[in-house]
Amino acid sequence: MTLSSILIQAMPENILKLIEQIKNVDFCEYHLHDESKGSIIVTVEGKNTGEEMQKLGEIQKMDYVISAEMIYAYHEDELEQMRENLEVSSIPNWLNKDDVDAKDIVYHGDLKRRKSNF
């Protein structure tokens, strides 16, 4: 299964009409909007990315849509891969110590450069 969020743009004066259309279809789910900016956020689900792209195409064809673009895509296999990567990645030993005080942890703003006092 895949899940993606889509940002839809419309003229602010048409946004409520477009939201009604969105709520009446079965291929996407409305979440929120900003009437002043003409922005709407919806999600689509599918068996694969191709199915989601087909649903995006249907949204793009709707009345009042200026643009609709996929903003985020998630596939459930990604979660399993992330879990596996976490299990094999090196976790510093000091993270497992019970006597580490949070105020002693030094963060330098770059997770790629691991610097700590431990």
C-alpha positions in Angstrom: 0.0 0.0 0.0 1.1 3.5 -0.7 -0.1 6.8 0.7 0.6 10.3 -0.7 -0.4 13.8 0.1 -1.4 16.2 -2.7 -1.4 20.0 -2.7 -4.1 21.5 -4.8 -4.2 25.1 -5.8 -7.4 27.0 -6.9 -8.5 30.5 -7.0 -9.7 31.5 -3.5 -13.2 32.4 -4.8 -13.6 28.8 -6.1 -12.1 26.9 -3.2 -15.3 26.0 -1.4 -16.9 24.7 -4.6 -13.8 22.6 -5.2 -13.8 21.2 -1.7 -17.4 20.1 -2.2 -16.3 18.2 -5.4 -13.4 16.6 -3.5 -15.7 15.5 -0.7 -18.0 13.8 -3.2 -15.4 11.5 -4.8 -14.1 8.2 -3.5 -10.5 8.4 -4.7 -9.1 11.0 -2.3 -9.6 12.3 1.2 -9.9 16.0 2.1 -7.9 17.2 5.1 -7.6 21.0 5.3 -7.5 24.2 3.3 -6.4 27.8 3.4 -9.1 29.8 1.7 -7.0 33.0 1.4 -4.2 31.2 -0.5 -6.5 28.8 -2.4 -4.6 25.7 -1.1 -6.2 22.4 -0.3 -4.5 19.3 1.1 -5.8 15.8 0.3 -4.4 12.3 0.5 -4.7 9.3 -1.8 -4.0 5.7 -1.3 -3.2 3.0 -3.7 -1.7 -0.5 -4.3 1.3 1.2 -6.0 2.6 4.6 -7.1 1.0 4.1 -10.6 -2.5 3.9 -9.0 -1.8 7.1 -7.0 -0.6 8.9 -10.1 -3.9 7.9 -11.8 -5.8 9.5 -8.9 -3.6 12.6 -9.1 -4.6 12.9 -12.8 -8.3 12.7 -11.9 -7.8 15.5 -9.3 -5.9 17.6 -11.9 -9.0 17.3 -14.3 -11.5 18.6 -11.7 -13.2 21.9 -12.2 -11.5 24.9 -10.6 -8.1 23.1 -10.1 -5.2 25.3 -11.2 -2.6 22.8 -10.2 -2.3 19.6 -8.1 1.0 18.1 -7.2 2.1 15.1 -5.1 4.0 16.5 -2.2 4.8 13.4 -0.2 4.7 9.7 -1.0 5.0 6.8 1.5 5.2 3.1 0.8 4.7 0.7 3.7 7.8 -1.3 2.7 9.8 1.9 3.4 9.0 1.7 7.1 10.3 -1.9 7.3 13.5 -0.9 5.5 14.0 2.0 7.9 13.5 -0.3 10.9 16.1 -2.7 9.4 18.6 0.2 8.9 18.1 1.4 12.5 18.8 -2.1 13.8 22.1 -2.4 11.9 23.3 1.2 12.3 25.7 2.1 15.0 24.1 3.6 18.0 26.7 5.2 20.4 27.1 3.3 23.6 26.5 6.3 25.7 22.9 6.4 24.6 22.3 3.2 26.6 23.7 4.6 29.8 21.2 5.4 32.6 23.4 8.0 34.2 23.6 10.4 31.2 22.1 13.8 32.0 20.3 15.4 29.0 22.0 18.8 29.7 25.4 17.1 29.1 24.5 16.2 25.5 26.0 18.6 23.0 24.2 19.2 19.7 26.1 21.0 17.0 23.3 21.3 14.5 24.6 18.6 12.1 23.6 15.0 12.6 26.2 13.9 10.0 29.1 15.2 12.3 28.6 13.3 15.5 30.2 15.2 18.3 29.6 14.4 21.9 31.3 14.5 25.2 31.0 10.8 25.7 
